[in-house]
Amino acid sequence: MGLSSFHQAQAFNFRFLDSSAVARFTDEDWQVLRDATRQALNHGSDGDTITWRNDKTGHWGTITPSPASDRAGATCRRTRFVANAAQRTSDTTVTFCRIDGQWKVAQ
């Protein structure tokens, strides 16, 4: 995890991330992941898995968006993320909603 992102996570007491794959991500890994996430959310077919990889670090993962749904007038997609870094694997699902033309993590 990039230093600034890591400190933000700690500020919210996300210490459980310390031993996760994402704790090993560089800022560049996060950028590759963000770009792949936008691609998956904007163009990925429901249930299709997109694989991303940072060739500089060898870190990689998959993104699998679920069918879109409506939440208070916004288009939302539950999305599964699997991340691999430093011989660790993390698996989580996050819901994103498209608000004002941008995907944001749903509250």
N, C-alpha and C positions, 0 to 999 in steps of 0.2 A: 504494500500500500504506500502511495506517496506520502512523504512526511506530513504535509498539510492535511491530507485526507485522514491519515492515521490519528493525528491529534484531534481532529474533529470527531472521529469515532470515539476516542477516549473521553472527550468532553461529555458525550452522551452515555458514558459508562457501558460501552460496547466492548468490554474487555474480552468477551468470548471470541472476538475476532482475532485476538493476539495469536492464536495457534491455527488460524484458518489459512487457506490458500491466499485469500485476498490480502492478508497482512503482509504478504511477500511481494505484492504488486508494486511496480514502479509507476511514476506519473505517466510514462509512455504506455504501460500496460492499460492503465485506466482510460487513456485516450483511445487506444485501439478498441477497448471494450465499449466505450461510449459510441464510437462510430458504428460498430457492428450492431449495437442495440438499436440505434436509429434506423439502420437498414432493415433489421428484423421487424421492428414495429411498423415501419412505413411500407415495406414491400414484401415481408415474409408471409407465406401462406400459413393458415391455421395449422398448428401442429408440426410444421416443418422446422427442422433444426438447422441453425446456421452455426458454423464453426469459425472462431476467430483465433488468431495466433500472432504473438509478437515474436518475430524471428530473432530479435536481439537478445531477449531474455529466455526464450523457449516457453514462456508461460502461454497458456491457451485455455479455451473454454468453449462452451456451447450455449446458445440462446434459443429457446423454443417458445414462441408466442402462441397463446391459446386464442380461440375465436373472440372477436370483438364483442363487447356488450355496451349497453347504454347505462350510464350512471349520472343522473341529474342533468341530462342533456349532453354529457361528454362521452366521447368514444373511449372505452377502456379495454385494456388487454392484460390478463394475467400472463406473466412471462417467467419461465423457469430458466435459471442460470446455473450452470455447472462451471466451476473455475478450477484450474490445475496450475499449481506453482510450487516449486521446491518440494516435490514429492508429497504434496498435500492436495486434497480435493475438498471443495466447498460446494454445497448444493442448496439453493434457496429459490423461492418463488416470490415475485414482486408484482403488484398491480400498478400499471401505468395508465394515466388518463391524458388524452389530448386536450389541452386547454390553451386557448389563444394561439393555436397552431404549433404548440410544442408539447412533447411528451413529458409528463411530470409524475413522480411517484405519488400514488393515491394515499390519502390520509386514512 
